[in-house]
Amino acid sequence: MTQNHIAFFQSVVGSTYVLTSASDLESYGRDWTKVYKPDPMAIVLPASTDQVSKIARYCSENQLSLVPSGGRTGLAGGSVATNKEVVISLNRMSKIEKIDCIGMTVACEAGVTLQQLQEAAADNDVYFALDLAAKGSCHIGGNIATNAGGVKFVRYGGMRELVLGLEVVLPSGEVLNMNHSLRKNNTGYDLKHLFIGSEGTLGIITRATMKLNSKPGNLVVSLMATSFFAEVPKILERCNMMRAPITAFEFFTDIAHNVVLDNNPNLKTPFAEKHACYVLLEIDAGKGGDDVIEPILESLFNDGLINDAVVAGTAAQMTEFWSHRENISESIAAAGFAHKNDISIPIDQLGAFIAGLNALIAKEASDLICIVFGHIADGNLHLNYLAPKGTELSLFKDSVKVLEKKVFDLIKAHEGSISAEHGIGLLKKKDLPYSRTASEIEIMRGIKKIFDPQNIMNPGKIFDC
Ligand SMILES: Cc1cc2nc3c(=O)[nH]c(=O)nc-3n(C[C@H](O)[C@H](O)[C@H](O)COP(=O)(O)OP(=O)(O)OC[C@H]3O[C@@H](n4cnc5c(N)ncnc54)[C@H](O)[C@@H]3O)c2cc1C
């Protein structure tokens, strides 16, 4: 039977583009979580919307489950295939179709990588504002399906703010064309938003139209050092009150910094001494340059909110400062197994939450290595519990589970979210009720039934049907 299915897929996309070797099943069947054992039936690489539609229709007629797959950098187990699913990889659908510098829009296929899109925009002297460390691998389709946030969210928002239109293939094979470039369109329910953040559970995104922005005028990057985590919201408040034109405001602890320095021997700290926490502030200073950043740093120094600060003097130094932040995830992966929490808190409650989190970690997990960093101006923190290489993983996972429950209770008490930007996938499915009410989850199930009555689109992800 499997052979018949594979023969059909080959007839649609060509035999070269149906992969069944053990190594392909292994690598296309997993994402960055590396928690689940992949076991897909086959990997199919269509080259057009029409081919995606034919595959989906066939899977629907034969009750085969489908897993849409982008760059597989997901951190929630959304694109893993563990149960003989057909993985549809959008790798071959990588055309940038149009860059419009009047309407400031870009249209492309879903398999374009984020970096390709950023570079194409830059070649046209405009700017695509989503940015994250996995940009070289992640796809625009994956970014939309996860409603990716990233490091420029504080200024430009995430995918939900950037997407104008979508083309989606439904599990039935029907092509839903919502791929408009309109900025304003008040004609009933805006269905595209159901697919943004749907983690491949409603349909396969094949094409998108998104907003472009003007290139930032004059970026200035400063790395600041402080003694206390609790000062970081105060630093943000001061920047806001001094009308800093913030384009990024990122935070990491000394433990995160050490992991990066250990894994990147060529990268040196710009500070003479060690400090407990660091903030990377990027502003678009326009014509102001140093005149904009200096009074802000002076004010932070004068009030003892920071101990030290350096301002990048060249483009190379700016890139170097960013690499202290952008290398954190990869350096953690190189250091051992990490259990990750990607959480958000109402920004005005960050101070109280951080105090509670510090107390919790000191009481419950003083022997755990907890690496904290994130897009703190969005209220988004990444908590990574690290099991260094050689650790007995089952013992580690047991102690993390106890701590995680208490952290989630704390998040709930602050009306935060257990997933700020990575999504739910398989990894956080059991925890969804911390952040969504029973009524919300029931309505989500109802929406899923409308688009996917047979439950063949990425089944078992976000919630069970
Ligand atoms: C080093 C590193 C840094 C990261 N930094 C950030 C960050 O700052 N902000 C952030 O938000 N995330 C971040 N991530 C997480 C990840 O990069 C994002 O979730 C990204 O958007 C996933 O894109 P992808 O193409 O790799 O998707 P995949 O991992 O392939 O898939 C993710 C989900 O989307 C679905 N999907 C993929 N393509 C499609 C499609 N065409 N149609 C329908 N569904 C689809 C999959 O089924 C799955 O559920 C980071 C990851 C890494 C490894």
The ligand as an ORCA input file, in Angstrom:
! r2SCAN-3c Opt
* xyz 0 1
  C      18.700     29.576     16.939
  C      17.212     29.795     16.925
  C      16.696     31.047     17.221
  C      15.320     31.271     17.182
  N      14.855     32.518     17.478
  C      13.530     32.754     17.406
  C      13.012     34.062     17.674
  O      13.746     34.986     18.011
  N      11.687     34.261     17.546
  C      10.832     33.256     17.170
  O       9.626     33.496     17.044
  N      11.293     32.001     16.943
  C      12.605     31.731     17.043
  N      13.075     30.474     16.803
  C      12.129     29.383     16.485
  C      11.926     29.133     14.973
  O      13.010     29.606     14.217
  C      10.628     29.792     14.498
  O       9.547     29.162     15.145
  C      10.428     29.750     12.988
  O       9.361     30.610     12.653
  C      10.136     28.342     12.455
  O      10.230     28.378     11.042
  P      10.609     27.037     10.234
  O      10.512     27.336      8.773
  O      11.893     26.487     10.688
  O       9.391     26.100     10.645
  P       9.351     24.559     11.020
  O      10.140     24.284     12.240
  O       9.661     23.748      9.820
  O       7.798     24.416     11.354
  C       7.236     25.099     12.434
  C       5.703     24.895     12.409
  O       5.162     25.524     11.256
  C       4.492     24.572     10.424
  N       4.806     24.951      9.039
  C       6.029     25.113      8.478
  N       5.897     25.526      7.200
  C       4.554     25.593      6.953
  C       3.772     25.941      5.818
  N       4.325     26.308      4.659
  N       2.421     25.907      5.929
  C       1.821     25.546      7.100
  N       2.507     25.203      8.195
  C       3.868     25.238      8.126
  C       5.052     23.217     10.829
  O       4.124     22.178     10.581
  C       5.290     23.426     12.312
  O       4.116     23.247     13.044
  C      14.442     30.213     16.842
  C      14.957     28.954     16.554
  C      16.319     28.737     16.594
  C      16.827     27.378     16.244
*
